[in-house]
Amino acid sequence: MARKRKLTVSVANIHMHPHSENEYEALLTSTYRMRLPIKVYGDQYIIMSSLRREGQGASRKLRGELSKFTRIDLDGPWFDMSTLGEADEDDIEQISIPENLYPNLHSFSFAFFPRHHFFVFESYGGGRALSQRMLQKYLETAFMQGPIVRRFPSVGVDIVADHRQLDAIFNLSLLEELRIHISRPNPDHWDDDLDKDIEERLTEQNAQSFDLSYEAIKGMSLKPSEKTKSIATVALKNGEVIGKGKDESGLTVTRSTAEMPVEHITRYDPDILSQSQAFLKAASELVDELLKALQK
């Protein structure tokens, strides 16, 4: 039996209007067809390098790969290891790298579930990492490009937060401030009426998002109602919840759901499962876990 390999998957929620499964597929397909490398941090770029449809009905999904690579500034100064100084012009002139080649390639699997508009991606595997922030920046920037905006004018991306961070906020010994930010959500077949109610209110007022803010009476702790807690649950996949107060030791703390994205960590035997099979299994498990958590 081979040594087991670690695999971590995370998830982003893509929300747009109109929001049919076919439109979500078209959005991802249009993004892939742009073939656009997007700068996500420093000299790091990401491009969607493959996309394919799998399954039918409820199991329908899009599978693909994100390629992360380094784009070198060939016009910048070069370091000469032999002299421990800047390379001279004669040495630099000998450098010849084809314009279509880029170093430090790392590929990351993803699966998009149109029914729930969840974009599940490999955030760690084989010693390689793709941060949630990089993934979010890639998608948000891609969706702001002209070919996308003209057909899909209102698309948002939120990294889905772990429900445990919400519990940590509400369980503060002294909850002095509570802020809830919600972007326009998509009502789903598995949600209760809350998502629909929020969407209807925003639509009536031509609003893209809304914020709730509570401050406790001095010396007292907030006691959020069940309705407030339910709204905060919607924000796990469509916004952010921030709580300020004091923990059990009396220290002043600020906790945000953005600080704890959902992660599903697994280990697999490469002699039994391929990386692709292990990823799809982990992605499906994460979606099932998430749906259960959001219905609580």
C-alpha positions as CSV (number, residue, x, y, z in Angstrom):
1,M,0.0,0.0,0.0
2,A,1.4,3.4,-1.0
3,R,1.7,6.2,1.4
4,K,-1.5,8.2,1.6
5,R,-1.6,11.7,0.1
6,K,-3.2,14.7,1.6
7,L,-5.9,16.6,-0.4
8,T,-7.7,19.7,0.7
9,V,-10.7,21.2,-1.1
10,S,-12.4,24.5,-0.6
11,V,-15.5,26.1,-2.1
12,A,-16.7,29.4,-3.6
13,N,-20.3,30.4,-4.1
14,I,-21.0,32.0,-7.5
15,H,-24.2,34.0,-7.6
16,M,-25.8,35.9,-10.5
17,H,-29.1,37.0,-12.0
18,P,-30.7,35.4,-13.9
19,H,-29.7,32.2,-12.2
20,S,-30.6,29.0,-14.2
21,E,-28.3,26.0,-14.4
22,N,-27.8,26.6,-18.1
23,E,-26.7,30.2,-17.5
24,Y,-24.2,29.1,-14.9
25,E,-22.7,26.6,-17.4
26,A,-22.6,29.3,-20.0
27,L,-20.7,31.6,-17.6
28,L,-18.0,29.0,-16.9
29,T,-17.8,28.1,-20.6
30,S,-17.4,31.7,-21.6
31,T,-14.6,32.1,-19.0
32,Y,-12.8,29.1,-20.3
33,R,-13.1,30.3,-23.9
34,M,-11.4,33.7,-23.1
35,R,-8.1,31.8,-22.5
36,L,-7.2,34.8,-20.3
37,P,-4.3,34.5,-17.7
38,I,-5.1,36.7,-14.7
39,K,-2.7,38.1,-12.2
40,V,-3.6,37.0,-8.7
41,Y,-0.6,37.9,-6.7
42,G,2.9,39.4,-7.5
43,D,4.1,37.5,-10.6
44,Q,1.6,34.6,-10.1
45,Y,-1.1,34.1,-12.7
46,I,-4.0,31.7,-13.1
47,I,-5.8,30.5,-16.2
48,M,-8.6,28.0,-16.7
49,S,-6.8,25.4,-18.8
50,S,-9.5,22.8,-19.3
51,L,-13.3,22.4,-18.9
52,R,-15.7,19.5,-19.6
53,R,-19.3,18.5,-18.7
54,E,-20.0,15.4,-16.7
55,G,-23.2,13.7,-15.5
56,Q,-26.8,14.4,-16.1
57,G,-29.7,15.8,-14.0
58,A,-28.9,16.3,-10.3
59,S,-25.4,14.9,-10.7
60,R,-24.5,17.3,-13.6
61,K,-21.3,19.2,-13.1
62,L,-18.4,20.9,-14.9
63,R,-14.9,19.6,-14.3
64,G,-11.7,21.2,-15.2
65,E,-8.2,22.4,-14.2
66,L,-6.8,25.8,-13.1
67,S,-3.2,26.3,-14.1
68,K,-1.1,28.6,-11.9
69,F,2.3,29.8,-13.2
70,T,4.9,32.5,-13.0
71,R,5.1,35.3,-15.5
72,I,8.7,36.5,-15.6
73,D,9.6,40.2,-16.3
74,L,12.3,39.6,-18.9
75,D,13.2,43.3,-19.0
76,G,14.0,43.4,-15.3
77,P,17.5,43.0,-13.7
78,W,18.9,39.4,-13.5
79,F,21.0,37.9,-10.7
80,D,24.3,36.3,-11.5
81,M,25.0,33.5,-8.9
82,S,28.7,33.3,-9.9
83,T,29.4,36.9,-9.1
84,L,26.6,37.4,-6.5
85,G,25.7,40.6,-8.3
86,E,23.6,41.9,-11.2
87,A,24.2,40.0,-14.5
88,D,25.8,42.1,-17.3
89,E,24.1,42.8,-20.6
90,D,26.1,40.3,-22.6
91,D,25.0,37.4,-20.4
92,I,21.4,38.7,-20.5
93,E,21.4,38.8,-24.3
94,Q,22.0,35.1,-24.4
95,I,18.8,34.4,-22.6
96,S,16.1,33.2,-25.0
97,I,12.7,32.1,-23.6
98,P,9.8,31.6,-26.0
99,E,6.9,34.0,-25.4
100,N,4.5,31.1,-24.9
101,L,6.4,29.4,-22.1
102,Y,6.1,30.2,-18.4
103,P,7.8,28.5,-15.4
104,N,6.5,27.0,-12.1
105,L,3.4,25.4,-13.4
106,H,1.0,23.9,-10.8
107,S,-2.4,22.5,-11.8
108,F,-5.4,22.4,-9.5
109,S,-8.7,20.5,-10.1
110,F,-12.1,22.1,-9.8
111,A,-15.7,21.0,-10.1
112,F,-18.6,23.3,-10.5
113,F,-22.1,22.2,-9.4
114,P,-24.6,24.3,-11.4
115,R,-27.6,23.2,-9.3
116,H,-26.0,24.8,-6.1
117,H,-23.6,27.2,-7.9
118,F,-20.8,25.9,-5.8
119,F,-17.3,26.1,-7.3
120,V,-15.2,23.5,-5.4
121,F,-11.5,23.6,-6.0
122,E,-8.3,21.8,-4.9
123,S,-6.7,24.2,-2.4
124,Y,-3.9,21.8,-1.4
125,G,-2.5,18.7,-3.0
126,G,0.9,17.2,-3.8
127,G,2.7,19.9,-1.9
128,R,1.0,22.6,-3.9
129,A,-1.3,25.3,-2.6
130,L,-4.0,27.6,-4.1
131,S,-5.3,30.0,-1.6
132,Q,-9.0,30.9,-1.3
133,R,-8.1,34.6,-1.8
134,M,-6.2,33.8,-5.1
135,L,-9.2,31.8,-6.4
136,Q,-11.6,34.5,-5.5
137,K,-9.5,37.1,-7.2
138,Y,-9.2,35.0,-10.3
139,L,-12.9,34.4,-10.7
140,E,-13.9,38.0,-9.8
141,T,-11.4,39.5,-12.3
142,A,-12.5,37.0,-15.0
143,F,-16.1,37.9,-14.5
144,M,-15.4,41.6,-14.9
145,Q,-14.0,41.2,-18.5
146,G,-16.0,42.7,-21.3
147,P,-17.1,39.4,-23.0
148,I,-18.5,38.2,-19.6
149,V,-20.0,41.5,-18.4
150,R,-21.9,42.0,-21.7
151,R,-23.8,38.7,-21.2
152,F,-23.7,38.3,-17.4
153,P,-23.8,41.9,-15.9
154,S,-24.3,40.8,-12.3
155,V,-22.0,38.1,-11.0
156,G,-20.6,37.8,-7.4
157,V,-18.1,35.4,-5.8
158,D,-17.9,34.6,-2.1
159,I,-15.7,32.1,-0.4
160,V,-18.0,29.9,1.7
161,A,-17.2,30.2,5.4
162,D,-17.2,27.5,8.0
163,H,-20.3,27.4,10.2
164,R,-18.1,26.9,13.3
165,Q,-16.8,30.4,13.0
166,L,-20.4,31.6,13.2
167,D,-20.8,29.6,16.4
168,A,-17.6,31.2,17.7
169,I,-19.0,34.7,17.1
170,F,-22.4,34.0,18.8
171,N,-20.6,32.2,21.7
172,L,-18.5,35.1,22.7
173,S,-18.7,35.8,26.4
174,L,-19.6,39.4,25.7
175,L,-20.9,40.2,22.2
176,E,-20.7,43.9,21.9
177,E,-21.1,44.4,18.1
178,L,-22.5,42.3,15.3
179,R,-22.2,43.2,11.6
180,I,-23.9,41.1,8.8
181,H,-23.2,41.8,5.2
182,I,-25.2,39.9,2.5
183,S,-24.8,40.1,-1.3
184,R,-27.8,39.4,-3.3
185,P,-28.4,35.6,-2.8
186,N,-29.8,32.9,-5.1
187,P,-32.9,31.1,-3.8
188,D,-32.2,27.4,-4.1
189,H,-34.5,24.4,-4.1
190,W,-33.0,23.2,-0.7
191,D,-33.3,26.5,1.1
192,D,-36.2,27.7,3.2
193,D,-38.0,30.9,2.4
194,L,-35.3,33.2,3.9
195,D,-33.1,33.4,0.8
196,K,-36.2,34.2,-1.3
197,D,-37.4,36.8,1.1
198,I,-34.0,38.6,1.1
199,E,-33.8,38.4,-2.7
200,E,-37.3,39.9,-3.1
201,R,-36.5,42.8,-0.8
202,L,-33.3,43.6,-2.6
203,T,-35.0,43.3,-6.0
204,E,-37.9,45.6,-5.0
205,Q,-35.4,48.3,-4.0
206,N,-32.9,47.7,-6.9
207,A,-30.3,46.8,-4.3
208,Q,-27.3,44.5,-4.8
209,S,-26.5,44.0,-1.1
210,F,-27.5,45.0,2.4
211,D,-26.0,45.3,5.9
212,L,-27.3,44.7,9.4
213,S,-25.6,46.3,12.3
214,Y,-26.2,45.8,16.0
215,E,-24.5,47.4,19.0
216,A,-25.2,46.2,22.5
217,I,-26.3,48.4,25.4
218,K,-23.1,49.4,27.3
219,G,-22.1,46.7,29.7
220,M,-24.5,44.1,28.2
221,S,-24.2,41.4,25.6
222,L,-26.2,41.1,22.4
223,K,-28.7,38.3,22.3
224,P,-29.3,37.7,18.5
225,S,-32.7,36.4,17.7
226,E,-33.3,33.2,15.7
227,K,-34.2,35.3,12.7
228,T,-30.8,37.2,13.0
229,K,-29.0,33.9,13.3
230,S,-30.8,32.6,10.2
231,I,-29.8,35.7,8.2
232,A,-26.2,35.2,9.4
233,T,-26.3,31.6,8.0
234,V,-27.2,33.0,4.6
235,A,-24.2,35.2,4.9
236,L,-21.9,32.2,5.2
237,K,-22.2,31.7,1.4
238,N,-23.3,35.2,0.4
239,G,-21.3,37.6,2.5
240,E,-19.6,38.0,5.8
241,V,-20.4,38.1,9.5
242,I,-18.2,40.1,12.0
243,G,-18.5,40.0,15.7
244,K,-16.7,42.1,18.3
245,G,-16.5,41.6,22.0
246,K,-14.7,39.6,24.7
247,D,-13.8,36.0,24.9
248,E,-13.8,33.7,28.0
249,S,-10.5,35.2,29.2
250,G,-11.8,38.7,29.0
251,L,-9.6,39.7,25.9
252,T,-11.2,42.0,23.3
253,V,-11.5,40.1,20.1
254,T,-12.9,40.5,16.6
255,R,-14.0,37.4,14.7
256,S,-15.0,37.2,11.1
257,T,-16.4,34.4,9.0
258,A,-14.0,35.4,6.3
259,E,-11.2,34.2,8.5
260,M,-12.4,30.6,8.4
261,P,-13.3,29.3,5.0
262,V,-14.8,25.9,4.6
263,E,-12.2,23.2,4.0
264,H,-12.6,19.4,3.6
265,I,-9.3,17.6,4.3
266,T,-8.9,14.0,3.2
267,R,-6.1,11.4,2.6
268,Y,-6.2,8.9,-0.2
269,D,-4.2,5.9,-1.4
270,P,-2.9,6.6,-4.9
271,D,-2.8,2.8,-5.6
272,I,-6.6,2.8,-5.1
273,L,-7.7,6.2,-6.3
274,S,-6.3,8.5,-8.9
275,Q,-5.9,12.2,-7.9
276,S,-8.9,13.0,-10.1
277,Q,-11.0,10.4,-8.5
278,A,-9.9,11.5,-5.0
279,F,-10.7,15.1,-5.8
280,L,-14.2,14.4,-7.1
281,K,-15.0,12.2,-4.1
282,A,-13.8,15.0,-1.7
283,A,-15.7,17.6,-3.7
284,S,-18.9,15.7,-3.5
285,E,-18.5,15.1,0.2
286,L,-17.9,18.8,0.8
287,V,-21.0,19.8,-1.1
288,D,-23.1,17.3,0.9
289,E,-21.6,18.5,4.2
290,L,-22.3,22.1,3.2
291,L,-25.9,21.6,2.3
292,K,-26.6,19.9,5.6
293,A,-24.8,22.6,7.6
294,L,-26.7,25.4,5.8
295,Q,-30.1,23.8,6.5
296,K,-29.5,23.7,10.2
